[in-house]
Amino acid sequence: MTQLLENIKVVEVAIYGFVPSAAAALADWGAAVVKVEHPETGDPVHGLSAYGVNPGDGGVTALWEVFNRGKRSVGINIGTPEGLELLMQMVDEADVFLTNFMGSARRRLGIDVDAVMARNPRIIYGRGTGHGPVGPDAEKGGFDAVSYWSRPGASIAAISPGGEWPVMMPSPAFGDLQAGLHLAGGIVAALYQREKTGAGSVVDVSLLGSGLWAMQGSIAGCYVKNSSSLEQLDRLRPPNPMANIYRTKDRQYFVLGMLESDKYWEQFCAVFGRQDLAKDPQFIDSRQRAKNNAACVTALDSIFEQMTLAQVREILDTQEGQWAVIAAPGDSVHDQQALDNNYIQFVDYPNGARLPLVPLPTRLNGEEIKLRPAPAHAEHTDEVLTAIGKTSDELIELKIAGVIS
C-alpha cells in the first residue's frame, strides 16, 4: 500500500521536541525526512535527561528516538557559506522545510522564509515558534512547560481541590508532541493546497496557540462566568457521581464516565446487586443524584471498597456504561487494546535494546505504520550529499574544512 507522503522530501533544521516531532509524524506517513544537525554538537536532545530518564538508559536515548524515528541525519555547519549552500541544494529538491530556530537565528543563518522560498517557491515552509510569528513575544523563546502548559492555564486548571501549587506537566514533551501533530497536519493541508495552486506556502504553529486550543473549553467557560478559572471538580461532591473516580479494596483506581447517567443507572445498580440504590428517592434520577451527590458517592464507595479491581472489572464489563481502569504510563505497554490496534509499537535496535514508541495515531484505510529507529548523529551525511551530486573528493574537502561531519 502506498503511504500518504511517499516521495515527499522533508528537510528539518530544528532541535529539541516540538518541530522534530512534527517531522517524525511526517516520517510515519512515509515522507523522506533529512534532519540537519551541527556536525559537532548536534541536537541537544542527544544528551538531554528528563524526568529521571538519562541518555542511554535501557540501551537507547528515549527522547531522541521519540522525536527522530524514521529520519536520516546529516552533519552540516550551516553557519558557513559552504554549509548554507549545501543546505540550499537540499532545499532545491525538497517539498517541505521545517524549523524552530528563533527569528534572529533564522535571519542570521539565511534560512528565513524569504531566503528559502526564493530558492524554492514551491516549498512548504513549516515554522514552529513559542508564541506565534507576530506580537510582542514573537522573538521570545519558549518550551512546552512554559508556553503550552503554563501560559494557557493548564497548570492552574490541574490543581486538585485544596491544592496549593500549580501542577507541572505530566510527561516529558507533553506539549511538544501535541503541537508537533498540529504542525504535521498543517503541512499536509499545505501540500494539498499546492496540488491545487502549484504554489508553496508558510505554515505557522506555536506552542502557545496549541496550548490555547487544548484549553479552549475552560477559556470559553471562564469568559461566560466572568472568572479566571473554572471550579475544579471535587471527587466527594461531583455534579454526576457516575462520572467520577473510585478506589477498590486493593487500592486500585478506576473512573466512571457515564455522562448520560440516567441511561445506565438502573443496570449499573443491578449488576452490583444494589437495586435498592436504583429505587432510592435520593438517587432516582440524575437531578437527585446531583443534589445528593455526597451521599451517592459514599454509597458507591462502600461498594467498591469491599471489592478488588479484578472483581470490579468483571462486573463492570457486564454493563453498557463507560468506564476504565486508571493506568500509570508504564502500564500502557500491557494494554491489549492498544497493542492490537498498533497504538504502541516495539522498535528493536542492533544492540538488543527495545523501546515502545507510539506511531502517528491517524490511519488512512487501515494502513499500518512501521516505525524505524532514529539515526545516529550525522549517520547519513555522505549518503545524502552524494545524492545531491557531491563527489567523494568534495566530501573529503568539506570534512577537512569542518563544514560537514
N, C-alpha and C positions, 0 to 999 in steps of 0.2 A: 504494500500500500504506500502511495506517495505521501510523505509528510507535508504538512501545510506550508512550511517555509523552506522546503528543499530548493536548493540553488540560490537562496538568498544569502548574500555575503554581508557580514557584520564586522565592523572594526570598533573595538571598545578601547577607549582611553579613560579608565576610571579606576578608583580604588575603594577599599572598604566594601560595604554591602549593598547599598541602595541600587545604584546603576548596574554593578556587576550581577546582581540577582535578576535584573531585567534581561540582561544578555543571556544568563543561564536559562531563563524561561524560553527565550527565542531559540536557544540551542535544543531545548527539549522538543520544540516543534520542528526541528530539523534544519535550522539555519546553521551556516558555517561561520562560527564566531572566532575571530582572532583577537586575543587580548594583548594590548601593547603595554609592556612594563618597562620601567627603568632597568637598564642592563645590570646595574649593581644592587640597588636596593629593592626593586620590585614593589609589589603591592604590600602595604603594611600588614595585611591580613595574614601573610605568611608567618608572622611572628606574634600574632595577637592572641592573648589569653582573655577568656570571657566566662564569667560565672563559674570560675574554678576549673574550667577546661583549658588545658595548655596545648600549644602546638606539639604534635607528635604523640599525644595520649592515644593509646589504642592502636598505634602504628600509622595514624593518619592525622592531618590537621583538619579538624572537623569543619570549622567555618570556611576555610579555603575551599573545601570540597562542596559545601552548600552553595557558595556563591559562584563557583567557577567550573562545575562539572560540564563535561562535553565541549570544552573550548580548546583552542590551541594558544600557546603563549609565545610571543616574540619579545626579545630584549632590545629595545631601541632607545637611545637618548634623543628624544625629540627636541631637546633644548639646543641641539647643534643644527646648523643649516643642512648638513648631510642627513641627519636623522629625521628632520622635518620633511625633507624631500622623499625619503623612503616611506614615511607615513602617508604623504600625499599620493604617492604612486599606488599605495594600497587603497586610498580613498577613491582614486580614479576608477577602480574596478568594483567598489563596494555599493551596496544598496542602502546600508544603514551605518551611521556613525553615532556612537554613544559616548557621552562624557558626563562626569560630575565634577570636573575641575571648576574651581571658582572663576568668576568672570575675569578678574585681574590676571589669573594664570592662563586662561584661555587666550586672552589678548596678547600677553607676553610671549606665549609659545607659538602664536599664529594658527590656532585651531578653533577660533571663534566661528560663529555661524557664517559670517560673510566670507571668511577665508576658505572654509571647507566647501561651501556651496558654490563659490566662484570656481573651484576646481571641479566640482561635480554637481551641476544644477539639479540632477535627478535624485540626489541622495536624500534620505530621511535623516534629519539631524535630531537625535534624541538628547534632551538636556535635562539632567536631574539636578535640582537645587534644594537648599534647605528651606527657603521661604518664598520662592517664586521669582520670576525674572525681572519684576519691577517693584517699586516701592522702597521705603526707607531701609529695609533689611535685605534687599536683593543681593547685596555684596557680603552679607553676613553668613558665616559658615554655620552648619547645623549637623547634628546627629539625631538619630531617631528618638533616643531617650529625651532629647531636648525639644526638637521641632515637631515630632509626630505624637509623642506620648504626653509630654508635659504642657506645652503651649496650647494645644487644642482642648485641654481639660480632662483627658482620660485619667491622669494621675490623681486628680481630686475626686473624680467620679467613682474611682475604685476603692475609696476609703470605706471600710465597713462601719456600721453604726457604732458610735462610741470611739472610733479610731481617732488618733491624734495627728498622724503623719500621712502625707500623700504617699501613694504606692508607686514603687519603681516598676519598670517594665517587667513582665513575667517571663521573658525569654530573650536570649541574645538575638539581635537583629529583628525583633518583633515588628517594628515599623518599617525597617528597610525592605523586608520581604513583601509587605503589603504594597508599599509604594512602588517597588520594582515591578510587581504584577500590573499595576496601573500603567506604568511606562511601557511595558511589553504590549499591553492591549492597545495603547495609543500608537505604537509603532505599526502594529498590524493594520489598524484603521488607516494610517497614513500610506501604507503600501497599497491598500485597496484604492485610496483616492488617486494615487499615482497611476494606477492601471487605467483610471478613467480620464485623467487630465494630462498625464505624461510629466508632471512637474513634481519636484521634491517639495518637502515641507519641514517645518520645525515642530517638534513635539515637546512640550514642556510639562513636567510633573515635579511637584515639590513634596517634601516630607510634611510640611505644614498643611498643604492642600489635601494630602491623603489622610492626615490625621483629622482634619475638619470633616472630611467625607465620612470617616468612621464614627464621628461623634455627632453627626447632624441630628439624630433623634433627640439627643439631650439639648443641643443648641436651640432647636426649634421649640422644644418644650420649655426651656428656661425663658425664652423670649415671651411666650404667651403667658407664663406665670409671673413674669417680671422678677425673676430670681437669678442668682448667679450659678446655682447648682440645683439639680433635682434631688428630691429626698431619696436617699439610699434605702432599699428595702430592708426591713427588719425581719429576720427569719422567724422570730416569735410572733410577729403580727403582720404577716403578708396580706395583701389585698385578696389573694387567691391561695389558700393553703394547698391547693392541688398543683401549684406552680412554685415549688419550694424545695429546700434541701433538707434531707433527713439522714439519720445515722443508725446503723444496725448494732446489734449486741457485740459483734466483733470489731466495732469502731471503724466500719467502712461507710463511706458516704455515697449517696445517690441523690439524683434530682428528679422530681416530678415536673413535667412540662405540659400539663393538661390545661391549656388556656380555655378551651370550651368545657369547663368543669362539669356543667350540668349534663353534658352528653355522656360522661364517664363515671360520675359519682356513684350511681346505684350499682353498676357492675363492679367497680373498684371495691366497694364495701363488701359485696357478695363474695368475691374471690378470697378475701381475708376473713370471711366468716363473721362479719360485723354488720349484718343487715340492720341492727339496731341504730347504727350511726346514720344510715341512709334515711331512716324514718324519724330521726330525732328532729324536732322543730327548730333547734338551733342551727342545724346543718342541712335543712331540707332542700335548699337551693343556693345558688352562688351568692345571692344577696345576703342570705342569713349566714352563710359561711364567712363572708367578708365582715359582717357585723360582729360575729362571734369568732373571729379568726384565732385569737389566742387559745380559746377552748378547743377549737378544731385541731390546731397544731399539737396541743397537749394530748389529745385523743389519738392522733396518728403516731406521735412519738411513743406512746405507751404500747402501740402495736409493734412498731419496728424495733424498739429496744429489747424486745424479747426474742428476736429472730436474727439469724446470721444473714450475711449478704447472699449466700447461696440459696437460703430459704426464700428470702425476699425476691431474688431474681426468678426463681422457679414460679412463684405465684404471679408476679407482675407480668411475666411473659404469657400468661393465660388471658390477659385482658387487653383491651384495644388502646388504652391511653398511652401517651408518650412518656418515656422515662429513660434514664441512662445512669449507669454507674459513673461516678466522678473519678476519673482516672488521673494518675500522675503522668507527666510527659513520657517517661520511660516505659510506661505500660503500653504505649501505642504500638510497639513492635510486636505485641502479642494479640492485637485486636484482629480477629479473624476477618471481620467485615472489611477493615482497611486493607488487609493483605490480599483478600480475594479480589478486591477492586483495583489492586496495584497502586493504592494511595501511598503505600510505603514500599520502597524497593531497596533490597540489599545490593550494594555495589561491592565487588571483590577487587582486591588490589594485589599486585605481583608479590608483595612481601607477606601475603597471607592475611592481611587485615580485612575486615568487613565493616561497612558503615551503612546504616539505614538512612536513605535520603527520600525526600518527598518530591515526586515528579510534579510538573505543572498540573494543577487539578482540572483544567479544561481539556476535554477529549472531543475529538471530531470523529463521528461514525465509529465509535468504539475503538479507535486506533490506540494500540499500546505504545507507550513511551519507554524506550530502553535507555536508561541512564548510563553514562560513561564517566570514568574518573576525570578529575581536574588535571590539567597539565602541571608538570614541574616548571619552575621559573625558567622562562626563555627556552623551553624544550624544543620549540618548533621554529626557531629563528632561521636557520638555514633553509628549511623546507619552504617556509612562507616566502622568504625573499628570493629564493631560486624561482618560485612560481611567478614572480613579477619581473623576472628577467635578469637577476643578478648572477654573475659567474662566480666560480669558486675563488678566482683571484680577487675579484671585487669584494667578496665576503671577508677574505683574509685581511685585505687592506682596511676595511671598515672595523674589523675587530682590533687590529693593531692601533687604530686611531681612537678606540674606546667608544665608537658610535653604536656598535651592537655587541651582543654577547653570544 
